[in-house]
Amino acid sequence: MTAETLDLEITGMSCAACAARLEKVLNRQQGLQAGVNFATSRALITCRDGAPDLAAIEKLVEKAGFGLSHHAIELAVSGMSCAACSSRIEKLLNRLPGVTANVNLATGQAHIDLVTGAASEEALVAVIRKAGFDASPVSLVRENSDDDASEKSALLDLALTGLFCVPFLIEMIGMSVGMHQLVPLWVQLVCASFIQFYSARHFYRSAFHALRSGSANMNVLVCLGTSIAYGFSLIVVCLGLDLPVYFEASAFVIFLVSVGRLLEARARHRAASGLEALLRLRPQTANRIEGGEIVTRPVAMLQKGDLFLVRPGESIPVDGEVTEGETEIDESMLTGESSPVLRQTGDTIYAGTLNTTGIVRARATSLGSDTALSRIVSLVSQAQGSKAPIQRMADKVSAVFVPTIIVIAVLTFVVGWAVTGDASWSLVSAISVLVIACPCSLGLATPTALMVGTGKAASAGILFRNAEALERMHRLTVLAFDKTGTITTGQPVVEGVFPVQGQDEIGLLAIAAGLESGSEHPLGKAIVAYTAEKGIKSVTHPQNFKALPGKGIEAHADGERYMVGTPDYLREQGVTVDATPGMGDGVTLACVARDNAYLGAITLSDHVRPEAAEVISWLHREHIRTVMLTGDRPVVADAIAAQVGIDDVAASLRPEGKVEAIRALHGPGQVVGMTGDGINDAPALAAADISIAIGSGSAAAMETADLVLMTADLRAIPDALSLSRATVRKIKQNLFFAFGYNVAAIPLAAFGFLNPAVAGGAMALSSVSVVTNSLLLNRWQSIR
């Protein structure tokens, strides 16, 4: 066997010793020869025994404490006609080493995760093309011209097919009133031949490629059934036999299936309209400020740091920071909120949002795929391309569906002929079995509902990371909340300053504000803002600043160690914390110490979100238990929980304590959710079955979450739960219909109760019905 070489990117190496260690581990394996380069973070691995076992190599790399870099590729796949097609492509791609593929029939896309260096995009496309389909990279900017041209071509073919079906329609009408052979047999033969070999060319091409690769799809059934009907009728005409012909059956099956395909494609396009609507929000031009002049340029020409101007009625071209002016901006496409929000100097504005009132100048901060809109599109696309667990059963059935139908058709013919002695009747029944079976409806049942559901969610400012999260959300039984920034607004204000004897308020604030100047915590920001309002200048210039999540901060200044944090944290450090007179329910305490000397405390309060009590009440009506997890003192947490009606409270928790609390909530039949916004919430979010990050939160929380709310309005949580239930309900309806249709229709066809033409029409309409049912999700309404 010839040797094969892999050029893989390694993650997690921190020095040359790491590279040497990994190289040693790999070279110990029989058949492998490796060279690892720390500078390039790459490993050149030669497999002397032929094809590499990438899975085994990845395990070796991980065992050594490193990882293989992965990246995602999305390909638009054309030519798929049913679930068997998507399953076949998925199977072929997954045979490639280092490749994990998910092919979505409804979106017409292949979502591929692969080890960097294992395969090129061109190689993946080649595999798909070899299977008889076509593929190309998915661009963020989708053009509709190809779709329009394809639809026009399909309409023209359908019109020609319909025209050549007219003689058969005349013949069928005549037969219904007792008149036979109104259309000469040679005319029927010519018309049927055109339909069989021109109109059905796409079916034959797809069936040929499917059979060549060792599988079968719906087109195989259509071609098999119509070819038998056409071939039998051709023999009857050519030999002049005294037997009925079935040209009309083959012709009408092809015509009706083609009509169904066109209607299905249109319905699928409507199902994907949520993502397309997001893409259309991105403007194509921007008013760039060049040397004091305003020049209209393509958005692609903007660079980070460029100044641009936005007039009333225009969309924001890229994410930016307002440098001059004040306006109200409609951000409903991001947050689902219908009311415009005020944006002024220093505020962030987002690409695709609409400027409604004033003129603003802004500086570009994020471009292209880094904008909030592009990240939303990426998340929605990722969710639409993923598979929900409920789809697994349909996938298993689809994999064996076509061979099973062929066996049933053969048995129908053989047993029917043996029992009735009528070969003609048995043949018609077998043809009906072949053309009425519909694997398409099984393949479309789940993804079309997910497409509509995730698109509808995105328009409401709700982003599901994947289909599994959307499906799991509807089973939620317990929902835990962080307090600061989630139940409360996250914008605390200073209520009082209580220095110890010998220390004045101004001095205490000056010390605390200096220490907190490097903090991103809401409490720290509140202290800094309050001190600035009082006109007090900070007197500490911190060094070696360290933030301790759930505890506070510490830093050094002028050779002394300072701490600002919770009373418990200071006590851990050996500081004696005095009682604070201003303490009360719902008030948070920030204690200040220098070395081991207690300097005093600052009390802060954070207002409860106005909609919090309404949301908690809604969750209780839905029999969902609510819990608050917070690092604040029990007296504060209990007061907030009582105000909004939360069931249980766990206070004085550090980040690891929140993780333990989430784990404790798990139990038989319990699906636990966690809602948070801060960095210290990320571990708890990761431990929950459903993690929810609110859009005003930190990047760490949003990266960890299964569900991202682009608004700080907690009413988006009931919206997400309601939409999850509606989507899962549609999926179950679709699967019930798809299975029920096939279970009911196939026996009817086998016992001769269905004409092949009627069977073909029923099969075509079954897929359309599934997609149309999914489209009814568009009627879902937000509670906001």
Disulfide bonds with the S-S distance in Angstrom:
none
